[in-house]
Amino acid sequence: MKLGFVGLGAMGLPMTRNLLEAGHAVSVASRSRPPIDAAVAAGATDAGTIADVAAAAEVVFVCVPNSPDVVAVLNEMLPALGPGKVVIDCSTIDPDTEREQHARVSATGCGYLDAPLSGGTVGAERGTLTVMVGGDASVLDSVREALAPVSSLVVHVGGPGMGQVVKLCNNLVYAAQMLATAEATALALRAGADPAQLHQVLTHSTGDCVAVRTRLPVAGVVPDSPASNDWKPGFMTDLMAKDLDLALGFGARSGVPLASVAVVRQVLTAASVAGWGREDFSALAKVVLELAGIT
C-alpha cells in the first residue's frame, strides 16, 4: 500500500520502519530533520510537506504529541484529502477534539479513525502495539493491512473518539499502578526488605501488575526497566502528565470523579519540576523515595 506517516517521534519512527519492512511504500514528514533522515535511510520517501504526504498516500498515519498538534496537521492535510483515502490518528488527544476531527475529515469523503496505541517504544520497535480504534468498522477493515506490521492486537472499541476514551482509561490505570509500585518499594526499602525478593513475591501474588513487572524502581531488579537504564523513557513523565490532564478534563465533563488520577498527577508534577520530565514516567518513584528519605 501507499502509506504516509506524519510524526516520526519515539513511536512514529520505529512504526515507519516496520511498515517499510513489510513492503509498504511510505512517505514521511516530521518537525525535525534527523528522524526524517533516519526514515529515508530505512527506505522511506521524504515528502517535503504534510500536504504532500496526504496527496501521495492512500492511508496516512498521524502520531503527534497533543490535541493542537493533530488539529494543525489536519489543517495542512485537508485540501489533499478525499474519497479513497484514510487518516489514522495514533496520537493520544482529547476525545471531544478527536470527534471534531472525525467530522471535518469525513466531510471531505476521506475515512478517519482514532487509533491510539499502547506498548511504548518497545512495542513500537517490535511491532507488537495494542491499537484501540474508534470510528467506522468498515473503514477499519479497509486498513487492517496497514495496521498489521505495527500491532499484535487491534480492537474496534466504538465510534468516533472512543479509541481516545479507552486509551485514557488504560493510562490512568497504569499511572495509578506506578504510584502504588513506588510507594510499596519505598515502604519495603525503608523497612530493610530485599527489593528482588519483593519483586518475586509481588509478581506471584495479588499485587502483580505491569508496573511491578516492568518498572520496579530499583536499579538491577528488572534488567530492562527504566530504573536499570538511567530512566530512559519508554513513556516520558511529561507525556503521562499530559494524558492524565486529558483524563481529568474528560472525567470532569462526564461527571466521573477521578481521585487516584489527581493524586498521581501531583506526583508527576513534582517529578517534572525536579527535572525528570523527559525521563520515563516511572521516575515519579524518585519523588516518593526522596520523600521517604531513601536515596
PASEBA-1860 file (N, C-alpha, C; in nm, 3 decimals):
! residues 295
1> MKLGFVGL> 0.083/-0.120/0.000/0.000/0.000/0.000/0.087/0.126/0.000 ~ 0.031/0.235/-0.051/0.099/0.364/-0.043/0.058/0.432/0.087 ~ 0.154/0.439/0.180/0.126/0.491/0.312/0.198/0.623/0.335 ~ 0.148/0.699/0.430/0.214/0.820/0.475/0.227/0.817/0.625 ~ 0.329/0.886/0.676/0.345/0.892/0.821/0.389/1.033/0.859 ~ 0.311/1.098/0.946/0.342/1.232/0.996/0.368/1.221/1.145 ~ 0.490/1.255/1.186/0.526/1.250/1.328/0.619/1.134/1.357 ~ 0.749/1.155/1.334/0.847/1.047/1.348/0.919/1.057/1.482
9> GAMGLPMT> 0.841/1.051/1.589/0.898/1.056/1.723/0.934/0.918/1.774 ~ 0.931/0.902/1.907/0.971/0.776/1.970/0.884/0.659/1.923 ~ 0.761/0.685/1.886/0.672/0.581/1.835/0.671/0.578/1.683 ~ 0.664/0.696/1.622/0.644/0.704/1.479/0.757/0.648/1.396 ~ 0.881/0.675/1.438/0.994/0.627/1.357/1.003/0.475/1.356 ~ 0.999/0.406/1.471/1.001/0.259/1.463/0.879/0.200/1.393 ~ 0.763/0.265/1.406/0.646/0.217/1.332/0.669/0.228/1.182 ~ 0.729/0.338/1.140/0.759/0.357/0.998/0.855/0.249/0.948
17> RNLLEAGH> 0.955/0.219/1.027/1.050/0.113/0.988/0.977/-0.021/0.970 ~ 0.885/-0.052/1.059/0.811/-0.178/1.047/0.721/-0.180/0.924 ~ 0.662/-0.066/0.891/0.580/-0.058/0.770/0.665/-0.079/0.645 ~ 0.785/-0.022/0.644/0.877/-0.040/0.532/0.923/-0.185/0.520 ~ 0.953/-0.245/0.633/0.999/-0.385/0.630/0.889/-0.479/0.580 ~ 0.763/-0.437/0.598/0.651/-0.518/0.549/0.627/-0.498/0.399 ~ 0.703/-0.411/0.336/0.694/-0.392/0.193/0.608/-0.277/0.146 ~ 0.560/-0.194/0.239/0.480/-0.079/0.202/0.569/0.038/0.158
25> AVSVASRS> 0.518/0.119/0.068/0.583/0.245/0.033/0.536/0.350/0.133 ~ 0.630/0.423/0.194/0.594/0.518/0.300/0.655/0.655/0.272 ~ 0.570/0.757/0.262/0.614/0.896/0.253/0.604/0.957/0.392 ~ 0.702/1.042/0.428/0.707/1.090/0.566/0.723/1.241/0.575 ~ 0.681/1.294/0.689/0.707/1.433/0.726/0.714/1.439/0.878 ~ 0.798/1.527/0.929/0.812/1.541/1.073/0.867/1.678/1.104 ~ 0.865/1.717/1.233/0.906/1.850/1.271/1.056/1.874/1.255 ~ 1.137/1.772/1.283/1.282/1.789/1.279/1.345/1.699/1.174
33> RPPIDAAV> 1.464/1.737/1.131/1.530/1.669/1.021/1.586/1.530/1.054 ~ 1.648/1.509/1.171/1.712/1.379/1.195/1.621/1.258/1.179 ~ 1.499/1.258/1.234/1.416/1.139/1.213/1.373/1.119/1.068 ~ 1.359/1.229/0.994/1.329/1.216/0.851/1.444/1.146/0.782 ~ 1.565/1.189/0.813/1.684/1.126/0.753/1.692/0.979/0.789 ~ 1.658/0.945/0.914/1.661/0.805/0.958/1.557/0.723/0.882 ~ 1.439/0.781/0.862/1.334/0.710/0.788/1.373/0.691/0.642 ~ 1.432/0.794/0.582/1.476/0.785/0.443/1.584/0.678/0.429
41> AAGATDAG> 1.675/0.672/0.527/1.780/0.569/0.524/1.721/0.429/0.530 ~ 1.603/0.416/0.591/1.537/0.286/0.600/1.452/0.255/0.478 ~ 1.438/0.353/0.386/1.365/0.328/0.263/1.244/0.416/0.239 ~ 1.216/0.508/0.332/1.101/0.597/0.316/1.132/0.709/0.218 ~ 1.029/0.780/0.176/1.043/0.895/0.088/1.013/1.022/0.167 ~ 1.101/1.119/0.160/1.077/1.249/0.222/0.978/1.325/0.136 ~ 0.855/1.339/0.185/0.751/1.403/0.105/0.767/1.554/0.100 ~ 0.839/1.610/0.195/0.861/1.754/0.198/0.763/1.826/0.288
49> TIADVAAA> 0.634/1.808/0.265/0.533/1.876/0.346/0.426/1.777/0.389 ~ 0.351/1.815/0.491/0.240/1.732/0.537/0.135/1.717/0.427 ~ 0.108/1.824/0.356/0.011/1.817/0.247/0.056/1.719/0.140 ~ 0.186/1.716/0.111/0.238/1.624/0.010/0.229/1.479/0.057 ~ 0.245/1.456/0.189/0.225/1.320/0.242/0.081/1.276/0.215 ~ -0.015/1.363/0.246/-0.155/1.330/0.226/-0.188/1.308/0.079 ~ -0.126/1.385/-0.008/-0.153/1.371/-0.150/-0.099/1.240/-0.207 ~ 0.015/1.194/-0.152/0.082/1.076/-0.208/0.028/0.944/-0.156
57> AEVVFVCV> -0.037/0.946/-0.040/-0.070/0.821/0.029/-0.218/0.785/0.019 ~ -0.242/0.655/0.024/-0.379/0.604/0.039/-0.422/0.610/0.186 ~ -0.327/0.578/0.273/-0.352/0.577/0.417/-0.243/0.659/0.484 ~ -0.283/0.754/0.569/-0.186/0.840/0.637/-0.197/0.819/0.788 ~ -0.085/0.783/0.849/-0.076/0.776/0.995/-0.034/0.912/1.049 ~ -0.095/0.952/1.159/-0.056/1.073/1.231/-0.021/1.032/1.373 ~ 0.098/1.072/1.420/0.140/1.036/1.555/0.216/1.154/1.614 ~ 0.142/1.247/1.674/0.200/1.371/1.727/0.158/1.386/1.873
65> PNSPDVVA> 0.220/1.480/1.947/0.206/1.479/2.093/0.070/1.515/2.152 ~ -0.004/1.610/2.093/-0.121/1.659/2.165/-0.231/1.707/2.070 ~ -0.342/1.751/2.129/-0.460/1.788/2.051/-0.433/1.901/1.952 ~ -0.369/2.013/1.994/-0.342/2.120/1.896/-0.255/2.074/1.780 ~ -0.162/1.981/1.808/-0.076/1.930/1.700/-0.158/1.854/1.597 ~ -0.252/1.771/1.642/-0.335/1.696/1.548/-0.418/1.792/1.463 ~ -0.478/1.892/1.527/-0.559/1.989/1.453/-0.474/2.060/1.348 ~ -0.352/2.100/1.386/-0.263/2.170/1.293/-0.224/2.082/1.175
73> VLNEMLPA> -0.193/1.954/1.203/-0.157/1.861/1.096/-0.274/1.844/0.999 ~ -0.393/1.826/1.053/-0.509/1.806/0.966/-0.545/1.932/0.889 ~ -0.517/2.049/0.947/-0.537/2.174/0.872/-0.457/2.173/0.742 ~ -0.335/2.121/0.751/-0.249/2.115/0.632/-0.291/2.004/0.536 ~ -0.345/1.898/0.590/-0.384/1.784/0.507/-0.514/1.804/0.431 ~ -0.609/1.876/0.490/-0.746/1.877/0.439/-0.759/1.900/0.290 ~ -0.685/1.996/0.230/-0.702/2.017/0.086/-0.667/1.894/0.000 ~ -0.584/1.804/0.056/-0.542/1.687/-0.020/-0.623/1.563/0.012
81> LGPGKVVI> -0.719/1.573/0.102/-0.797/1.457/0.142/-0.925/1.446/0.061 ~ -0.974/1.322/0.049/-1.097/1.298/-0.025/-1.128/1.150/-0.032 ~ -1.225/1.110/-0.111/-1.262/0.969/-0.123/-1.142/0.883/-0.162 ~ -1.140/0.762/-0.108/-1.032/0.669/-0.139/-0.913/0.681/-0.046 ~ -0.916/0.775/0.046/-0.808/0.792/0.142/-0.860/0.768/0.284 ~ -0.766/0.734/0.375/-0.799/0.716/0.516/-0.689/0.779/0.601 ~ -0.728/0.851/0.704/-0.634/0.905/0.802/-0.651/0.825/0.931 ~ -0.539/0.779/0.986/-0.538/0.706/1.113/-0.462/0.789/1.215
89> DCSTIDPD> -0.533/0.843/1.313/-0.467/0.925/1.415/-0.425/0.836/1.532 ~ -0.295/0.815/1.545/-0.240/0.732/1.653/-0.198/0.815/1.775 ~ -0.221/0.945/1.770/-0.190/1.032/1.883/-0.285/1.003/1.999 ~ -0.249/1.050/2.118/-0.341/1.045/2.231/-0.386/1.187/2.259 ~ -0.515/1.214/2.235/-0.566/1.351/2.247/-0.702/1.349/2.315 ~ -0.759/1.467/2.332/-0.890/1.481/2.395/-0.998/1.414/2.309 ~ -1.083/1.330/2.369/-1.186/1.261/2.291/-1.281/1.354/2.217 ~ -1.318/1.465/2.280/-1.411/1.557/2.213/-1.344/1.626/2.095
97> TEREQHAR> -1.217/1.663/2.112/-1.142/1.720/1.999/-1.132/1.619/1.886 ~ -1.110/1.493/1.921/-1.099/1.388/1.819/-1.229/1.373/1.742 ~ -1.340/1.381/1.811/-1.469/1.370/1.742/-1.487/1.483/1.641 ~ -1.438/1.601/1.675/-1.444/1.713/1.581/-1.360/1.684/1.457 ~ -1.246/1.618/1.475/-1.160/1.585/1.360/-1.226/1.478/1.272 ~ -1.292/1.383/1.334/-1.370/1.284/1.257/-1.467/1.356/1.164 ~ -1.539/1.453/1.218/-1.643/1.521/1.141/-1.584/1.598/1.024 ~ -1.478/1.673/1.047/-1.429/1.757/0.937/-1.351/1.678/0.833
105> VSATGCGY> -1.282/1.571/0.873/-1.215/1.487/0.773/-1.318/1.408/0.694 ~ -1.416/1.352/0.762/-1.519/1.273/0.694/-1.597/1.356/0.594 ~ -1.609/1.486/0.620/-1.682/1.575/0.528/-1.616/1.584/0.392 ~ -1.486/1.549/0.383/-1.416/1.551/0.254/-1.439/1.422/0.176 ~ -1.500/1.322/0.241/-1.514/1.190/0.180/-1.404/1.095/0.221 ~ -1.307/1.144/0.296/-1.195/1.063/0.345/-1.238/0.987/0.470 ~ -1.189/0.864/0.486/-1.214/0.789/0.608/-1.125/0.839/0.720 ~ -1.169/0.818/0.844/-1.092/0.865/0.959/-1.110/0.769/1.076
113> LDAPLSGG> -0.999/0.739/1.143/-1.001/0.655/1.262/-0.916/0.719/1.371 ~ -0.965/0.718/1.495/-0.874/0.746/1.605/-0.823/0.612/1.654 ~ -0.691/0.601/1.664/-0.629/0.471/1.691/-0.508/0.486/1.782 ~ -0.530/0.534/1.905/-0.417/0.548/1.997/-0.355/0.413/2.030 ~ -0.235/0.417/2.084/-0.150/0.299/2.095/-0.114/0.269/2.240 ~ -0.089/0.143/2.269/-0.031/0.103/2.396/0.081/0.003/2.368 ~ 0.188/0.016/2.444/0.301/-0.074/2.426/0.435/-0.002/2.432 ~ 0.431/0.133/2.427/0.554/0.211/2.440/0.649/0.192/2.325
121> TVGAERGT> 0.769/0.246/2.341/0.867/0.238/2.234/0.910/0.094/2.206 ~ 0.909/0.010/2.310/0.946/-0.131/2.289/0.844/-0.197/2.196 ~ 0.716/-0.173/2.222/0.613/-0.229/2.136/0.618/-0.173/1.996 ~ 0.653/-0.043/1.984/0.665/0.017/1.851/0.779/-0.046/1.774 ~ 0.891/-0.071/1.842/1.006/-0.131/1.776/0.979/-0.275/1.735 ~ 0.909/-0.348/1.818/0.883/-0.490/1.793/0.761/-0.513/1.704 ~ 0.681/-0.409/1.681/0.559/-0.427/1.603/0.451/-0.501/1.678 ~ 0.447/-0.481/1.812/0.352/-0.555/1.895/0.258/-0.461/1.971
129> LTVMVGGD> 0.230/-0.345/1.915/0.144/-0.249/1.982/0.000/-0.299/1.990 ~ -0.069/-0.254/2.093/-0.214/-0.269/2.101/-0.275/-0.140/2.047 ~ -0.369/-0.154/1.955/-0.433/-0.038/1.892/-0.580/-0.040/1.927 ~ -0.628/0.069/1.991/-0.769/0.078/2.027/-0.835/0.178/1.932 ~ -0.929/0.131/1.853/-0.976/0.207/1.737/-1.119/0.257/1.757 ~ -1.136/0.387/1.733/-1.268/0.446/1.727/-1.300/0.491/1.585 ~ -1.424/0.471/1.543/-1.463/0.508/1.407/-1.546/0.399/1.343 ~ -1.564/0.411/1.214/-1.648/0.317/1.140/-1.576/0.183/1.121
137> ASVLDSVR> -1.643/0.073/1.151/-1.582/-0.059/1.140/-1.539/-0.091/0.998 ~ -1.614/-0.045/0.900/-1.578/-0.074/0.761/-1.450/-0.001/0.720 ~ -1.429/0.119/0.775/-1.304/0.191/0.749/-1.187/0.114/0.810 ~ -1.206/0.065/0.933/-1.101/-0.016/0.996/-1.069/-0.139/0.912 ~ -1.170/-0.207/0.864/-1.145/-0.327/0.783/-1.063/-0.294/0.658 ~ -1.081/-0.175/0.604/-1.010/-0.138/0.481/-0.862/-0.110/0.504 ~ -0.820/-0.089/0.631/-0.680/-0.054/0.658/-0.609/-0.155/0.746 ~ -0.668/-0.270/0.767/-0.603/-0.370/0.853/-0.466/-0.412/0.800
145> EALAPVSS> -0.452/-0.414/0.669/-0.322/-0.448/0.610/-0.215/-0.348/0.651 ~ -0.252/-0.223/0.665/-0.156/-0.120/0.706/-0.125/-0.128/0.855 ~ -0.221/-0.169/0.936/-0.200/-0.177/1.080/-0.124/-0.303/1.122 ~ -0.131/-0.408/1.041/-0.073/-0.537/1.080/0.076/-0.530/1.115 ~ 0.160/-0.458/1.038/0.303/-0.459/1.070/0.341/-0.389/1.200 ~ 0.250/-0.310/1.258/0.286/-0.234/1.377/0.217/-0.286/1.502 ~ 0.130/-0.386/1.490/0.046/-0.424/1.603/0.034/-0.574/1.619 ~ 0.008/-0.614/1.742/-0.028/-0.754/1.768/-0.175/-0.767/1.806
153> LVVHVGGP> -0.239/-0.654/1.836/-0.381/-0.656/1.871/-0.445/-0.525/1.826 ~ -0.552/-0.537/1.748/-0.630/-0.421/1.705/-0.774/-0.446/1.751 ~ -0.827/-0.353/1.833/-0.961/-0.370/1.887/-1.047/-0.251/1.847 ~ -1.159/-0.280/1.780/-1.254/-0.174/1.747/-1.341/-0.150/1.870 ~ -1.324/-0.034/1.935/-1.388/-0.009/2.064/-1.513/0.079/2.054 ~ -1.547/0.122/1.933/-1.668/0.201/1.919/-1.656/0.309/1.814 ~ -1.743/0.407/1.823/-1.750/0.514/1.725/-1.645/0.620/1.746 ~ -1.658/0.732/1.677/-1.557/0.839/1.683/-1.526/0.882/1.826
161> GMGQVVKL> -1.396/0.888/1.856/-1.349/0.931/1.986/-1.336/0.822/2.089 ~ -1.395/0.705/2.065/-1.392/0.600/2.167/-1.253/0.538/2.183 ~ -1.172/0.540/2.077/-1.035/0.496/2.093/-0.963/0.580/2.197 ~ -0.985/0.712/2.191/-0.922/0.802/2.286/-0.974/0.779/2.428 ~ -1.103/0.756/2.442/-1.159/0.730/2.574/-1.094/0.607/2.637 ~ -1.086/0.499/2.561/-1.029/0.374/2.614/-0.880/0.392/2.644 ~ -0.810/0.468/2.560/-0.668/0.492/2.587/-0.648/0.568/2.718 ~ -0.730/0.669/2.743/-0.718/0.743/2.868/-0.749/0.652/2.988
169> CNNLVYAA> -0.847/0.564/2.972/-0.876/0.467/3.079/-0.756/0.378/3.106 ~ -0.692/0.331/3.000/-0.574/0.247/3.016/-0.463/0.321/3.090 ~ -0.437/0.445/3.050/-0.325/0.517/3.108/-0.349/0.559/3.252 ~ -0.473/0.587/3.287/-0.497/0.623/3.426/-0.474/0.502/3.518 ~ -0.509/0.381/3.470/-0.481/0.260/3.548/-0.331/0.239/3.561 ~ -0.259/0.256/3.451/-0.113/0.234/3.452/-0.044/0.333/3.545 ~ -0.086/0.459/3.540/-0.026/0.560/3.626/-0.050/0.530/3.773 ~ -0.173/0.487/3.806/-0.203/0.452/3.944/-0.122/0.331/3.989
177> QMLATAEA> -0.105/0.233/3.899/-0.018/0.119/3.929/0.123/0.166/3.966 ~ 0.173/0.261/3.888/0.312/0.304/3.907/0.330/0.374/4.041 ~ 0.235/0.457/4.078/0.247/0.523/4.208/0.239/0.421/4.321 ~ 0.149/0.325/4.312/0.140/0.220/4.415/0.269/0.138/4.420 ~ 0.326/0.109/4.303/0.452/0.034/4.299/0.564/0.113/4.365 ~ 0.568/0.243/4.339/0.670/0.329/4.400/0.655/0.333/4.552 ~ 0.532/0.347/4.598/0.509/0.355/4.742/0.541/0.222/4.810 ~ 0.504/0.110/4.748/0.535/-0.020/4.805/0.686/-0.041/4.811
185> TALALRAG> 0.756/0.002/4.706/0.902/-0.012/4.705/0.965/0.072/4.814 ~ 0.920/0.195/4.830/0.975/0.282/4.934/0.952/0.223/5.073 ~ 0.831/0.171/5.096/0.799/0.111/5.226/0.888/-0.010/5.253 ~ 0.905/-0.093/5.152/0.987/-0.214/5.168/1.133/-0.178/5.194 ~ 1.187/-0.083/5.117/1.327/-0.044/5.135/1.348/0.020/5.272 ~ 1.256/0.104/5.315/1.269/0.170/5.445/1.272/0.068/5.559 ~ 1.201/-0.042/5.540/1.196/-0.147/5.642/1.311/-0.245/5.631 ~ 1.390/-0.234/5.523/1.505/-0.322/5.507/1.480/-0.446/5.425
193> ADPAQLHQ> 1.368/-0.451/5.352/1.339/-0.567/5.268/1.428/-0.569/5.144 ~ 1.452/-0.687/5.092/1.530/-0.705/4.969/1.436/-0.675/4.851 ~ 1.468/-0.575/4.767/1.377/-0.541/4.657/1.359/-0.653/4.556 ~ 1.461/-0.737/4.538/1.447/-0.850/4.446/1.346/-0.950/4.500 ~ 1.349/-0.972/4.631/1.251/-1.063/4.691/1.111/-1.001/4.688 ~ 1.104/-0.870/4.710/0.975/-0.801/4.697/0.918/-0.823/4.558 ~ 1.001/-0.805/4.455/0.957/-0.822/4.317/0.910/-0.965/4.292 ~ 0.983/-1.062/4.345/0.945/-1.201/4.326/0.809/-1.230/4.388
201> VLTHSTGD> 0.789/-1.179/4.509/0.661/-1.203/4.576/0.547/-1.133/4.502 ~ 0.566/-1.006/4.469/0.459/-0.930/4.405/0.417/-0.991/4.272 ~ 0.514/-1.039/4.194/0.481/-1.095/4.063/0.415/-1.232/4.072 ~ 0.408/-1.287/4.194/0.339/-1.415/4.213/0.225/-1.401/4.313 ~ 0.180/-1.276/4.333/0.076/-1.250/4.432/-0.027/-1.153/4.375 ~ -0.119/-1.113/4.459/-0.227/-1.027/4.413/-0.182/-0.885/4.380 ~ -0.059/-0.849/4.418/-0.005/-0.718/4.382/0.055/-0.712/4.243 ~ 0.051/-0.823/4.172/0.112/-0.828/4.039/0.042/-0.732/3.943
209> CVAVRTRL> 0.122/-0.661/3.863/0.069/-0.570/3.761/0.183/-0.535/3.666 ~ 0.149/-0.467/3.559/0.251/-0.433/3.458/0.358/-0.343/3.518 ~ 0.320/-0.246/3.602/0.419/-0.156/3.660/0.520/-0.232/3.746 ~ 0.472/-0.328/3.824/0.563/-0.410/3.905/0.655/-0.492/3.816 ~ 0.598/-0.552/3.713/0.679/-0.641/3.629/0.784/-0.567/3.547 ~ 0.751/-0.446/3.503/0.840/-0.377/3.409/0.910/-0.255/3.467 ~ 0.862/-0.202/3.582/0.912/-0.073/3.627/0.936/-0.064/3.777 ~ 0.965/-0.177/3.843/1.001/-0.165/3.984/1.121/-0.070/3.993
217> PVAGVVPD> 1.110/0.037/4.073/1.207/0.147/4.061/1.335/0.131/4.143 ~ 1.399/0.016/4.128/1.529/-0.009/4.191/1.621/-0.067/4.084 ~ 1.734/-0.004/4.062/1.826/-0.049/3.956/1.870/-0.192/3.982 ~ 1.869/-0.273/3.875/1.919/-0.409/3.882/1.815/-0.515/3.909 ~ 1.699/-0.478/3.960/1.597/-0.578/3.991/1.530/-0.628/3.863 ~ 1.490/-0.536/3.777/1.435/-0.570/3.645/1.535/-0.515/3.543 ~ 1.613/-0.601/3.479/1.725/-0.553/3.396/1.687/-0.454/3.287 ~ 1.571/-0.471/3.224/1.534/-0.380/3.115/1.439/-0.269/3.160
225> SPASNDWK> 1.428/-0.248/3.290/1.342/-0.140/3.342/1.410/-0.005/3.325 ~ 1.334/0.104/3.324/1.396/0.236/3.320/1.493/0.260/3.436 ~ 1.459/0.212/3.556/1.546/0.233/3.672/1.682/0.169/3.652 ~ 1.688/0.062/3.574/1.815/-0.007/3.547/1.888/0.051/3.427 ~ 1.828/0.151/3.362/1.884/0.207/3.238/1.877/0.359/3.237 ~ 1.919/0.419/3.351/1.925/0.565/3.363/1.792/0.632/3.333 ~ 1.682/0.564/3.362/1.548/0.618/3.347/1.517/0.656/3.202 ~ 1.578/0.583/3.108/1.549/0.603/2.967/1.400/0.584/2.942
233> PGFMTDLM> 1.337/0.676/2.872/1.191/0.669/2.861/1.139/0.567/2.762 ~ 1.046/0.484/2.813/0.958/0.411/2.724/0.834/0.497/2.703 ~ 0.806/0.578/2.807/0.694/0.673/2.802/0.728/0.786/2.899 ~ 0.747/0.904/2.846/0.801/1.013/2.926/0.705/1.063/3.034 ~ 0.763/1.113/3.142/0.687/1.173/3.251/0.592/1.281/3.200 ~ 0.643/1.373/3.118/0.560/1.483/3.071/0.445/1.436/2.982 ~ 0.466/1.327/2.908/0.357/1.275/2.825/0.250/1.206/2.910 ~ 0.292/1.133/3.012/0.193/1.074/3.102/0.114/1.184/3.172
241> AKDLDLAL> 0.184/1.291/3.213/0.114/1.404/3.277/0.010/1.463/3.182 ~ 0.047/1.478/3.055/-0.047/1.530/2.956/-0.169/1.440/2.943 ~ -0.147/1.309/2.941/-0.258/1.216/2.928/-0.350/1.219/3.050 ~ -0.291/1.234/3.169/-0.374/1.242/3.289/-0.454/1.372/3.292 ~ -0.396/1.480/3.239/-0.473/1.604/3.227/-0.594/1.583/3.136 ~ -0.573/1.510/3.026/-0.685/1.480/2.936/-0.791/1.397/3.008 ~ -0.747/1.298/3.086/-0.841/1.214/3.159/-0.919/1.296/3.262 ~ -0.849/1.385/3.334/-0.916/1.468/3.434/-1.019/1.560/3.368
249> GFGARSGV> -0.982/1.619/3.255/-1.075/1.707/3.186/-1.196/1.633/3.134 ~ -1.174/1.517/3.074/-1.286/1.439/3.020/-1.371/1.385/3.134 ~ -1.306/1.345/3.245/-1.381/1.298/3.361/-1.470/1.406/3.418 ~ -1.418/1.529/3.425/-1.498/1.641/3.477/-1.619/1.667/3.389 ~ -1.597/1.665/3.256/-1.709/1.688/3.164/-1.810/1.574/3.168 ~ -1.763/1.454/3.203/-1.850/1.337/3.206/-1.914/1.315/3.342 ~ -1.874/1.393/3.441/-1.929/1.377/3.576/-1.875/1.256/3.648 ~ -1.751/1.216/3.619/-1.690/1.099/3.682/-1.573/1.144/3.769
257> PLASVAVV> -1.575/1.118/3.901/-1.462/1.156/3.986/-1.342/1.066/3.959 ~ -1.225/1.126/3.953/-1.101/1.052/3.926/-0.998/1.087/4.032 ~ -1.025/1.044/4.156/-0.941/1.082/4.269/-0.798/1.030/4.256 ~ -0.783/0.905/4.213/-0.648/0.849/4.203/-0.566/0.922/4.096 ~ -0.633/0.963/3.988/-0.564/1.036/3.881/-0.512/1.169/3.933 ~ -0.591/1.238/4.013/-0.549/1.367/4.067/-0.426/1.352/4.155 ~ -0.419/1.246/4.233/-0.303/1.224/4.320/-0.178/1.195/4.238 ~ -0.189/1.103/4.143/-0.072/1.070/4.060/-0.026/1.193/3.983
265> RQVLTAAS> -0.120/1.272/3.937/-0.082/1.391/3.859/0.006/1.486/3.941 ~ -0.023/1.499/4.070/0.058/1.586/4.155/0.200/1.532/4.170 ~ 0.215/1.403/4.180/0.349/1.344/4.192/0.425/1.360/4.060 ~ 0.355/1.347/3.948/0.419/1.371/3.818/0.464/1.516/3.806 ~ 0.385/1.608/3.859/0.426/1.748/3.859/0.557/1.766/3.935 ~ 0.566/1.704/4.051/0.689/1.713/4.130/0.808/1.654/4.054 ~ 0.785/1.544/3.983/0.892/1.483/3.904/0.937/1.576/3.792 ~ 0.843/1.640/3.726/0.878/1.733/3.619/0.954/1.853/3.674
273> VAGWGRED> 0.908/1.908/3.786/0.976/2.023/3.847/1.118/1.987/3.887 ~ 1.138/1.862/3.927/1.271/1.817/3.967/1.364/1.794/3.848 ~ 1.310/1.807/3.726/1.392/1.792/3.606/1.384/1.657/3.540 ~ 1.284/1.578/3.577/1.273/1.443/3.524/1.159/1.429/3.422 ~ 1.116/1.540/3.364/1.003/1.538/3.273/1.026/1.458/3.147 ~ 1.151/1.448/3.102/1.179/1.372/2.980/1.233/1.232/3.010 ~ 1.238/1.198/3.137/1.270/1.061/3.175/1.143/0.977/3.174 ~ 1.159/0.846/3.189/1.042/0.760/3.193/0.950/0.801/3.309
281> FSALAKVV> 0.819/0.784/3.289/0.726/0.829/3.392/0.743/0.755/3.524 ~ 0.810/0.640/3.522/0.838/0.570/3.648/0.934/0.649/3.736 ~ 0.994/0.756/3.680/1.078/0.845/3.760/0.998/0.915/3.869 ~ 0.866/0.908/3.864/0.787/0.961/3.975/0.825/0.892/4.105 ~ 0.879/0.769/4.094/0.923/0.696/4.213/1.037/0.769/4.284 ~ 1.117/0.844/4.210/1.226/0.918/4.274/1.171/1.022/4.370 ~ 1.056/1.079/4.339/0.991/1.174/4.430/0.950/1.101/4.559 ~ 0.887/0.986/4.544/0.840/0.909/4.660/0.959/0.863/4.745
289> LELAGIT> 1.064/0.815/4.680/1.182/0.767/4.754/1.250/0.880/4.827 ~ 1.262/0.994/4.765/1.325/1.109/4.830/1.242/1.155/4.952 ~ 1.111/1.160/4.937/1.026/1.198/5.050/1.037/1.100/5.166 ~ 1.066/0.975/5.131/1.083/0.870/5.235/1.225/0.869/5.292 ~ 1.309/0.957/5.241/1.446/0.962/5.290/1.535/0.853/5.236 ~ 1.498/0.799/5.122/1.575/0.690/5.059/1.642/0.745/4.935 ~ 1.774/0.744/4.931/1.846/0.797/4.815/1.940/0.692/4.759
END
